[in-house]
């Protein structure tokens, strides 16, 4: 795996900018990083209880991808299993976080064991995770339970 430096957020406003930009489809594509994916999910869970990420995140991400010039195909764009896996992970992380401010929770998430880009490969083989079936719909892990 390539070594990626963790990019922590400097303020709650920066986290909210990511989440609000995703919803409004105005977030610059270059800002839609791995950390932004995690932060947006955690922000939705924490501050937007009227949004149900498991049900609504697929359309949120698909429409965002198209708005910034991307595609949602069988080889690019939205990936259902990855999205749902990270929602599970973010919810579990936040449940164990206790009280604290948004910035503290987000940066703790970004330094947690689930933050590395290869975290899904603890549960899935590459073959299964990057299969067409996993991109289009939820597939159960083949290496170990979540």
Z-matrix of the N, CA and C atoms (Angstrom, degrees):
N
C 1 1.454
C 2 1.530 1 109.31
N 3 1.280 2 116.33 1 144.67
C 4 1.454 3 122.16 2 177.11
C 5 1.514 4 109.13 3 -73.20
N 6 1.321 5 116.97 4 140.17
C 7 1.459 6 120.77 5 177.62
C 8 1.522 7 108.80 6 -77.43
N 9 1.319 8 115.95 7 125.10
C 10 1.461 9 121.53 8 177.85
C 11 1.517 10 108.21 9 -119.82
N 12 1.310 11 116.96 10 127.93
C 13 1.454 12 120.71 11 175.77
C 14 1.519 13 108.91 12 -73.00
N 15 1.317 14 115.32 13 140.90
C 16 1.460 15 120.63 14 178.31
C 17 1.522 16 108.34 15 -76.40
N 18 1.319 17 115.06 16 131.44
C 19 1.465 18 120.82 17 177.55
C 20 1.526 19 107.85 18 -106.78
N 21 1.330 20 115.48 19 101.13
C 22 1.462 21 120.76 20 -179.74
C 23 1.522 22 110.20 21 -77.99
N 24 1.308 23 115.70 22 158.73
C 25 1.462 24 120.84 23 177.63
C 26 1.519 25 109.20 24 -88.56
N 27 1.328 26 116.12 25 145.91
C 28 1.457 27 121.47 26 -177.11
C 29 1.518 28 113.26 27 -94.29
N 30 1.329 29 117.43 28 -16.04
C 31 1.460 30 120.02 29 -178.42
C 32 1.521 31 110.53 30 -158.00
N 33 1.314 32 115.49 31 160.69
C 34 1.456 33 120.51 32 174.50
C 35 1.525 34 110.05 33 -65.35
N 36 1.306 35 116.74 34 -33.41
C 37 1.469 36 120.26 35 177.61
C 38 1.523 37 110.80 36 -60.56
N 39 1.322 38 116.98 37 -37.86
C 40 1.471 39 120.49 38 179.30
C 41 1.531 40 110.71 39 -66.22
N 42 1.323 41 116.64 40 -38.03
C 43 1.469 42 120.56 41 177.10
C 44 1.524 43 109.58 42 -66.13
N 45 1.318 44 116.25 43 -47.29
C 46 1.464 45 120.21 44 -179.36
C 47 1.532 46 111.66 45 -63.02
N 48 1.311 47 117.46 46 -34.81
C 49 1.468 48 121.21 47 177.37
C 50 1.524 49 110.25 48 -60.37
N 51 1.314 50 116.62 49 -40.09
C 52 1.469 51 120.68 50 178.41
C 53 1.530 52 109.57 51 -64.40
N 54 1.328 53 116.42 52 -52.25
C 55 1.459 54 120.06 53 -177.74
C 56 1.516 55 112.93 54 -62.60
N 57 1.305 56 116.13 55 -46.25
C 58 1.469 57 119.88 56 -179.49
C 59 1.523 58 111.29 57 -67.98
N 60 1.326 59 116.93 58 -36.78
C 61 1.463 60 120.58 59 177.30
C 62 1.517 61 112.27 60 -66.34
N 63 1.325 62 116.39 61 -36.61
C 64 1.460 63 120.36 62 175.51
C 65 1.527 64 109.92 63 -62.55
N 66 1.324 65 116.84 64 -49.90
C 67 1.467 66 120.43 65 -178.64
C 68 1.524 67 112.35 66 -62.71
N 69 1.329 68 115.91 67 -39.44
C 70 1.472 69 120.28 68 -179.10
C 71 1.529 70 112.22 69 -82.96
N 72 1.338 71 116.15 70 -8.33
C 73 1.464 72 122.51 71 -177.67
C 74 1.529 73 111.69 72 62.35
N 75 1.332 74 115.20 73 33.65
C 76 1.463 75 121.15 74 179.54
C 77 1.527 76 112.56 75 -114.27
N 78 1.316 77 117.74 76 -3.71
C 79 1.459 78 121.20 77 179.47
C 80 1.521 79 108.87 78 -66.75
N 81 1.334 80 118.16 79 127.11
C 82 1.472 81 119.08 80 177.51
C 83 1.532 82 110.66 81 -58.02
N 84 1.302 83 115.14 82 138.68
C 85 1.462 84 120.83 83 -177.80
C 86 1.528 85 112.01 84 -53.39
N 87 1.310 86 117.39 85 -38.11
C 88 1.468 87 121.15 86 -179.35
C 89 1.528 88 112.24 87 -64.33
N 90 1.314 89 116.82 88 -21.73
C 91 1.469 90 120.77 89 179.64
C 92 1.523 91 112.76 90 -87.24
N 93 1.314 92 118.31 91 -5.25
C 94 1.467 93 122.70 92 -178.41
C 95 1.526 94 108.45 93 -88.63
N 96 1.326 95 114.75 94 67.81
C 97 1.463 96 124.09 95 -177.40
C 98 1.530 97 110.26 96 -88.06
N 99 1.308 98 115.85 97 175.54
C 100 1.469 99 120.91 98 174.71
C 101 1.527 100 109.99 99 -57.68
N 102 1.320 101 115.99 100 -45.62
C 103 1.472 102 119.98 101 179.00
C 104 1.524 103 110.95 102 -62.18
N 105 1.319 104 116.90 103 -37.92
C 106 1.466 105 120.92 104 178.79
C 107 1.524 106 110.70 105 -65.37
N 108 1.320 107 117.83 106 -39.25
C 109 1.465 108 120.59 107 176.38
C 110 1.529 109 110.07 108 -57.33
N 111 1.324 110 116.17 109 -49.95
C 112 1.465 111 120.43 110 -178.75
C 113 1.522 112 111.35 111 -64.58
N 114 1.328 113 116.48 112 -44.18
C 115 1.464 114 120.45 113 -179.17
C 116 1.523 115 111.54 114 -63.87
N 117 1.333 116 116.74 115 -42.11
C 118 1.457 117 119.90 116 179.85
C 119 1.523 118 110.87 117 -62.82
N 120 1.298 119 116.94 118 -42.78
C 121 1.462 120 120.75 119 178.77
C 122 1.529 121 110.16 120 -62.81
N 123 1.326 122 116.91 121 -47.30
C 124 1.466 123 120.32 122 179.89
C 125 1.523 124 111.32 123 -64.37
N 126 1.312 125 117.46 124 -38.20
C 127 1.472 126 121.06 125 177.19
C 128 1.520 127 110.49 126 -63.08
N 129 1.327 128 117.18 127 -44.69
C 130 1.462 129 120.34 128 178.38
C 131 1.525 130 111.10 129 -59.71
N 132 1.320 131 116.60 130 -46.54
C 133 1.468 132 120.91 131 -179.71
C 134 1.528 133 110.89 132 -63.83
N 135 1.324 134 116.60 133 -39.75
C 136 1.464 135 121.87 134 -174.89
C 137 1.519 136 113.54 135 -80.10
N 138 1.324 137 116.61 136 -44.98
C 139 1.466 138 119.49 137 -169.60
C 140 1.523 139 115.55 138 -115.21
N 141 1.302 140 118.34 139 -5.27
C 142 1.465 141 120.20 140 -178.34
C 143 1.535 142 110.44 141 -127.31
N 144 1.330 143 117.18 142 65.28
C 145 1.472 144 120.10 143 -175.94
C 146 1.525 145 114.16 144 -62.79
N 147 1.318 146 117.74 145 -17.44
C 148 1.468 147 119.97 146 178.04
C 149 1.528 148 112.09 147 -75.43
N 150 1.325 149 116.36 148 -12.84
C 151 1.465 150 120.95 149 177.73
C 152 1.525 151 108.07 150 -100.50
N 153 1.310 152 116.37 151 129.54
C 154 1.462 153 122.35 152 178.43
C 155 1.533 154 107.53 153 -101.46
N 156 1.344 155 117.26 154 98.35
C 157 1.469 156 119.73 155 -172.65
C 158 1.525 157 115.05 156 -55.35
N 159 1.328 158 117.36 157 -40.25
C 160 1.462 159 119.26 158 -178.07
C 161 1.533 160 111.47 159 -58.06
N 162 1.316 161 116.18 160 -37.38
C 163 1.469 162 120.50 161 -178.50
C 164 1.530 163 112.53 162 -90.74
N 165 1.332 164 117.21 163 -36.28
C 166 1.464 165 120.47 164 -170.81
C 167 1.526 166 115.41 165 -98.12
N 168 1.323 167 117.46 166 -23.07
C 169 1.465 168 119.81 167 -177.38
C 170 1.526 169 113.05 168 -60.44
N 171 1.336 170 119.71 169 -38.07
C 172 1.467 171 117.42 170 178.22
C 173 1.532 172 112.80 171 -54.34
N 174 1.301 173 117.85 172 -48.84
C 175 1.472 174 120.20 173 -179.19
C 176 1.523 175 111.55 174 -70.73
N 177 1.327 176 117.15 175 -36.49
C 178 1.467 177 120.63 176 177.70
C 179 1.531 178 109.66 177 -58.25
N 180 1.323 179 116.38 178 -48.86
C 181 1.467 180 119.93 179 -178.06
C 182 1.526 181 111.17 180 -69.62
N 183 1.313 182 117.43 181 -43.01
C 184 1.472 183 119.66 182 179.89
C 185 1.530 184 111.50 183 -59.00
N 186 1.330 185 116.92 184 -47.19
C 187 1.466 186 118.99 185 -178.27
C 188 1.523 187 111.04 186 -68.94
N 189 1.320 188 117.09 187 -34.84
C 190 1.464 189 119.98 188 175.64
C 191 1.535 190 109.65 189 -62.61
N 192 1.334 191 116.99 190 -48.37
C 193 1.467 192 120.70 191 -179.21
C 194 1.524 193 111.40 192 -53.41
N 195 1.312 194 116.42 193 -47.41
C 196 1.463 195 120.77 194 -179.51
C 197 1.526 196 110.61 195 -65.38
N 198 1.334 197 117.09 196 -41.16
C 199 1.470 198 121.11 197 -178.16
C 200 1.527 199 112.65 198 -61.32
N 201 1.332 200 116.73 199 -29.69
C 202 1.470 201 119.46 200 -178.69
C 203 1.530 202 111.93 201 -100.83
N 204 1.331 203 116.01 202 17.18
C 205 1.456 204 120.13 203 174.70
C 206 1.513 205 115.39 204 90.16
N 207 1.319 206 117.30 205 8.08
C 208 1.458 207 120.21 206 179.20
C 209 1.514 208 111.57 207 -90.68
N 210 1.309 209 114.84 208 -175.86
C 211 1.454 210 121.80 209 179.98
C 212 1.520 211 109.25 210 -131.02
N 213 1.301 212 115.89 211 162.47
C 214 1.459 213 122.90 212 172.08
C 215 1.525 214 105.67 213 -124.69
N 216 1.328 215 115.06 214 94.50
C 217 1.460 216 120.71 215 -175.08
C 218 1.526 217 109.25 216 -123.86
N 219 1.304 218 115.60 217 -174.08
C 220 1.463 219 120.23 218 177.59
C 221 1.525 220 112.57 219 -73.48
N 222 1.328 221 117.45 220 -4.43
C 223 1.466 222 119.93 221 -179.76
C 224 1.527 223 113.57 222 -132.98
N 225 1.318 224 118.34 223 -1.32
C 226 1.469 225 120.39 224 -177.76
C 227 1.523 226 109.86 225 -152.24
N 228 1.316 227 114.49 226 158.15
C 229 1.451 228 119.87 227 176.54
C 230 1.517 229 112.17 228 86.08
N 231 1.306 230 115.85 229 -142.07
C 232 1.457 231 122.11 230 -172.78
C 233 1.526 232 112.67 231 -58.25
N 234 1.359 233 115.06 232 138.84
C 235 1.464 234 122.97 233 179.45
C 236 1.528 235 107.30 234 -133.12
N 237 1.324 236 116.72 235 108.24
C 238 1.465 237 122.18 236 -173.66
C 239 1.523 238 113.97 237 -61.13
N 240 1.312 239 118.72 238 -48.87
C 241 1.463 240 120.19 239 -176.31
C 242 1.527 241 111.10 240 -64.48
N 243 1.318 242 117.57 241 -43.44
C 244 1.471 243 119.15 242 177.69
C 245 1.524 244 111.04 243 -61.58
N 246 1.312 245 117.30 244 -44.17
C 247 1.464 246 120.59 245 -179.55
C 248 1.517 247 111.05 246 -60.35
N 249 1.319 248 116.98 247 -50.53
C 250 1.463 249 120.07 248 -177.64
C 251 1.525 250 111.80 249 -66.55
N 252 1.321 251 117.39 250 -36.08
C 253 1.466 252 120.87 251 177.28
C 254 1.524 253 110.75 252 -61.93
N 255 1.327 254 116.57 253 -46.19
C 256 1.464 255 119.08 254 179.97
C 257 1.527 256 111.73 255 -68.09
N 258 1.311 257 118.77 256 -32.81
C 259 1.462 258 119.79 257 175.57
C 260 1.527 259 109.55 258 -62.77
N 261 1.327 260 116.90 259 -44.14
C 262 1.466 261 120.98 260 176.67
C 263 1.527 262 109.65 261 -58.20
N 264 1.327 263 116.38 262 -49.66
C 265 1.460 264 120.88 263 -178.04
C 266 1.514 265 112.87 264 -62.19
N 267 1.329 266 117.06 265 -44.24
C 268 1.466 267 120.71 266 -179.79
C 269 1.523 268 110.21 267 -64.82
N 270 1.318 269 117.92 268 -43.93
C 271 1.470 270 120.25 269 178.07
C 272 1.526 271 111.15 270 -59.61
N 273 1.315 272 116.91 271 -44.93
C 274 1.474 273 120.22 272 179.59
C 275 1.523 274 111.02 273 -64.59
N 276 1.315 275 116.18 274 -42.06
C 277 1.463 276 119.09 275 179.11
C 278 1.521 277 110.45 276 -61.02
N 279 1.316 278 116.85 277 -49.28
C 280 1.468 279 120.92 278 -177.93
C 281 1.524 280 111.66 279 -64.04
N 282 1.319 281 117.76 280 -34.81
C 283 1.464 282 121.01 281 178.68
C 284 1.530 283 110.96 282 -62.99
N 285 1.322 284 116.72 283 -31.10
C 286 1.452 285 121.20 284 179.48
C 287 1.512 286 114.20 285 -91.97
N 288 1.314 287 116.87 286 -1.25
C 289 1.457 288 122.70 287 -175.20
C 290 1.529 289 113.51 288 -78.19
N 291 1.310 290 116.30 289 -30.25
C 292 1.447 291 118.97 290 -174.45
C 293 1.515 292 110.76 291 74.21
N 294 1.315 293 115.03 292 -162.73
C 295 1.457 294 120.71 293 179.78
C 296 1.520 295 110.16 294 -74.42
N 297 1.278 296 114.69 295 156.82
C 298 1.455 297 120.43 296 178.42
C 299 1.506 298 109.05 297 157.87
N 300 1.310 299 115.20 298 167.40
C 301 1.458 300 118.60 299 -179.06
C 302 1.529 301 110.50 300 -81.23
N 303 1.307 302 115.13 301 162.42
C 304 1.460 303 121.79 302 -177.71
C 305 1.524 304 111.59 303 -56.47
N 306 1.321 305 117.52 304 -47.36
C 307 1.459 306 120.83 305 -177.74
C 308 1.527 307 111.21 306 -60.31
N 309 1.314 308 116.38 307 -44.67
C 310 1.464 309 119.98 308 179.14
C 311 1.521 310 112.08 309 -60.83
N 312 1.323 311 116.44 310 -42.45
C 313 1.461 312 120.73 311 179.57
C 314 1.527 313 111.46 312 -65.39
N 315 1.324 314 116.36 313 -44.57
C 316 1.466 315 119.98 314 -178.60
C 317 1.526 316 110.46 315 -63.99
N 318 1.318 317 117.52 316 -47.06
C 319 1.461 318 119.59 317 -178.75
C 320 1.524 319 111.66 318 -68.58
N 321 1.335 320 117.82 319 -32.22
C 322 1.468 321 119.96 320 173.91
C 323 1.527 322 110.06 321 -65.84
N 324 1.315 323 117.03 322 -40.11
C 325 1.463 324 121.54 323 176.38
C 326 1.527 325 110.32 324 -59.88
N 327 1.320 326 116.18 325 -43.41
C 328 1.467 327 120.97 326 -177.12
C 329 1.521 328 113.49 327 -70.15
N 330 1.322 329 117.20 328 -14.70
C 331 1.463 330 120.51 329 176.45
C 332 1.527 331 111.46 330 -109.89
N 333 1.329 332 116.78 331 8.29
C 334 1.460 333 121.78 332 -178.60
C 335 1.523 334 111.10 333 -83.77
N 336 1.328 335 115.40 334 174.81
C 337 1.464 336 120.65 335 179.91
C 338 1.525 337 113.10 336 -67.65
N 339 1.329 338 117.75 337 -18.47
C 340 1.468 339 118.87 338 -179.95
C 341 1.524 340 112.90 339 -91.25
N 342 1.310 341 118.31 340 -3.64
C 343 1.462 342 120.89 341 -176.82
C 344 1.530 343 114.71 342 -76.26
N 345 1.316 344 119.99 343 -32.76
C 346 1.468 345 117.55 344 -178.78
C 347 1.524 346 112.52 345 -58.79
N 348 1.296 347 115.11 346 145.84
C 349 1.462 348 121.01 347 -176.49
C 350 1.529 349 112.96 348 -61.86
N 351 1.327 350 117.12 349 -21.91
C 352 1.456 351 119.80 350 -179.81
C 353 1.536 352 113.14 351 -92.44
N 354 1.326 353 117.70 352 6.60
C 355 1.466 354 120.88 353 -179.65
C 356 1.530 355 112.48 354 -52.58
N 357 1.318 356 120.83 355 -43.49
C 358 1.469 357 119.79 356 -179.85
C 359 1.533 358 113.55 357 -59.75
N 360 1.330 359 116.92 358 -25.08
C 361 1.464 360 120.13 359 -178.44
C 362 1.526 361 112.36 360 -76.01
N 363 1.314 362 117.61 361 -1.88
C 364 1.464 363 120.82 362 170.70
C 365 1.526 364 109.87 363 -74.58
N 366 1.315 365 115.83 364 -22.39
C 367 1.461 366 121.79 365 -175.35
C 368 1.528 367 112.78 366 -111.23
N 369 1.307 368 115.91 367 -28.60
C 370 1.466 369 122.18 368 -173.92
C 371 1.521 370 111.65 369 -123.23
N 372 1.321 371 115.28 370 143.78
C 373 1.456 372 119.23 371 167.18
C 374 1.532 373 106.85 372 -72.73
N 375 1.312 374 116.66 373 154.94
C 376 1.470 375 120.00 374 177.30
C 377 1.526 376 110.57 375 -56.71
N 378 1.320 377 115.43 376 -42.44
C 379 1.462 378 120.45 377 -178.84
C 380 1.524 379 111.54 378 -55.95
N 381 1.316 380 116.43 379 -48.16
C 382 1.465 381 120.50 380 -177.32
C 383 1.522 382 111.23 381 -71.83
N 384 1.337 383 116.64 382 -45.92
C 385 1.459 384 120.34 383 -176.17
C 386 1.522 385 112.32 384 -63.48
N 387 1.296 386 117.13 385 -38.03
C 388 1.458 387 120.05 386 -176.83
C 389 1.530 388 113.02 387 -99.85
N 390 1.322 389 114.61 388 20.46
C 391 1.461 390 119.51 389 176.53
C 392 1.528 391 110.23 390 -77.40
N 393 1.307 392 115.29 391 159.99
C 394 1.456 393 120.92 392 175.76
C 395 1.533 394 110.31 393 -60.69
N 396 1.316 395 116.81 394 -39.91
C 397 1.463 396 121.57 395 178.55
C 398 1.528 397 111.31 396 -58.09
N 399 1.344 398 117.25 397 -43.78
C 400 1.464 399 121.23 398 -179.15
C 401 1.522 400 112.07 399 -71.15
N 402 1.301 401 117.26 400 -32.16
C 403 1.466 402 120.41 401 177.65
C 404 1.528 403 109.81 402 -69.01
N 405 1.303 404 116.72 403 -40.65
C 406 1.463 405 120.70 404 -175.57
C 407 1.523 406 114.08 405 -81.70
N 408 1.321 407 117.82 406 -28.27
C 409 1.463 408 120.71 407 -176.30
C 410 1.517 409 110.99 408 -154.99
N 411 1.309 410 115.98 409 172.12
C 412 1.464 411 121.22 410 179.20
C 413 1.519 412 109.63 411 -69.94
N 414 1.323 413 116.26 412 132.51
C 415 1.460 414 121.78 413 170.08
C 416 1.525 415 108.10 414 -125.07
N 417 1.309 416 114.93 415 143.87
C 418 1.460 417 120.81 416 178.86
C 419 1.524 418 109.58 417 -71.42
N 420 1.330 419 116.74 418 149.71
C 421 1.471 420 119.86 419 178.34
C 422 1.527 421 111.32 420 -63.26
N 423 1.316 422 115.21 421 151.97
C 424 1.464 423 119.84 422 179.06
C 425 1.530 424 113.01 423 -111.76
N 426 1.336 425 118.10 424 -5.11
C 427 1.468 426 119.85 425 179.61
C 428 1.523 427 112.68 426 -104.08
N 429 1.321 428 116.93 427 -45.09
C 430 1.462 429 120.61 428 177.47
C 431 1.513 430 109.77 429 -161.94
N 432 1.305 431 115.92 430 160.71
C 433 1.465 432 121.37 431 -179.43
C 434 1.517 433 110.40 432 -68.74
N 435 1.306 434 115.00 433 151.40
C 436 1.460 435 120.50 434 179.24
C 437 1.522 436 108.78 435 -75.99
